[in-house]
Amino acid sequence: MALGGELVLQDVDFRLLPGEIHSLMGENGAGKSTLVKAVTGALPLAAGVMTLDGRPRTFRSPQQAQQAGISAVYQEIDLLPNLTVAENICLGREPRRFGLVDWRAMRERAREALDTLGVGIDVTSRLGTHSLAVQQLVAIARAVSADVRVLVLDEPTSSLDADECAELFRVVRQFRSRGAAVLFVSHFLEQVYDLCDRVTVLRDGRFVGEYLTRELLRRDLVQAMLGDRHIPRRMAPALRVAGPQEPPWLSVRGLVVPGVAGADLDLLPGEVLGVAGLLGSGRSELARAVTGVDRVLDGTLQVRGEERSFTGPREAMALGVVYSSENRRTEGIIGDLSVLDNITLALQAEQGVLRRLPEERRRELAASWVEALGIRPADLDRPAGTLSGGNQQKVLLARLLALAPRVLVLDEPTRGIDVGSKVEVQNLVRELADNGVAVMFISVELDEVLRVGNRVAILQSGRVLETLAAEDLTVDSLTALVTGADEVDG
């Protein structure tokens, strides 16, 4: 299969069996998204054949695939938060009576879809009032409200905490028990082994192998994805801890914003501060407040010992404080713009619209970051939205690093990217800290927080409970702290 003149998939064999959950694994750029698009009718096959129940089928649109019983739920929920749960479940398939929408029948159909999954919520409530986990379940209810035989789940857990993942997995297992085939795309190895019966691995657009999950060691799975590349036993070595004589680059005391109540925090030069907390603990709200994205309601903020007040991210950037949002699609990469434009965007904004960066300088700068971060393909004029998730994340980091920041706040920088790209991003964070940058690193993966951070700030209900040395923590002890289990046990 070719995409944009470039061969994306070649000689790929793939099968989904009824009553099974099948994982599709591979690095970003391996061809997973392209295969999903082909299965769901979003991309036509350039060669080969696809069969459903043994009959050759050709889908010219996602609508045709849905009519044949193939539905997809994606990482970025494509529902309408301003509409009710019922309206979202029946969107485009509204029951009608005398040419008008039959609202009673719509609500009943939505309830039946949710009841099938064991989900009990008010179908007349507005979707946007619910958590991401509930919205994800509504998206699945929408998918299965039709006669679905194949359900495709593309990174469905990237924004969910452990309890929400468990609820989602319960629903998926129930769907499998009805004899449906489920395609589960994820970068979380533990989830794949917990949920999936079978795994197919792609690498560089080619089929590597199909395996029974129970027979495949984790290390062998990673090796299949990476090929001959080295698999590090420790993704990021321990970082040096800034000495007590070094003042913080950024300090906050008694910080109050919606979702955060009185947080104290120090970001020291040359160290990575990991931030750990459950979904809703105030992680992202804290990150947005210290970088000027959201207005601070109370508390003090100091940069290099001087009290400051950010009225917006531009002021923060001018003082060397930059932010990378967890929502790469809507607050990060501009998919229609080129890699060149995305990398130089913030630098041009800092210059102002009347002081255009010379084209030669833009290309030289962007090319240097493409080479330094290993962005692939190395095409400055390629639309950034066509890159893999890992390479999009690198483009976003290149944009921020072009500003030569002193404080780098990263909210879920490895969300939705593969093992190899995670290694590269984590090692980049380490190199930045080694060069004196203060980094705040937020991740839902607690083992990653411990692997990357020097210290870890533990958040609960909008408060920083305490900040501890990462070397004094384990995944189990950190889990107990962020969930409050240690208090219950005590």
Secondary structure, DSSP 8 states (H G I E B T S, - for coil): -EETTEE---S------TT-EEEEE--TTSSHHHHHHHHTTSS--SSS-EEETTEEE--SSHHHHHHTTEEEE-SS--S-TTSBHHHHHTTT---EETTEE-HHHHHHHHHHHHHHTT----TTSBGGGS-HHHHHHHHHHHHHTS--SEEEEESTTTT--HHHHHHHHHHHHHHHHTT-EEEEE-S-HHHHHHH-SEEEEEETTEEEEEEEGGGS-HHHHHHHHHTTS---SSSS-------TTS--SEEEEEEEETTEEEEEEEE-TT-EEEEE--TTSSHHHHHHHHTTSS---EEEEEETTEEE--SSHHHHHHTTEEEE-S-HHHHT--TTSBHHHHHHHHHHHHH-TTS---HHHHHHHHHHHHHHHT-SS--TTSBGGGS-HHHHHHHHHHHHHTT--SEEEEESTTTT--HHHHHHHHHHHHHHHHTT-EEEEE-S-HHHHHHH-SEEEEEETTEEEEEEEGGG--HHHHHHHHHTHHHHH-
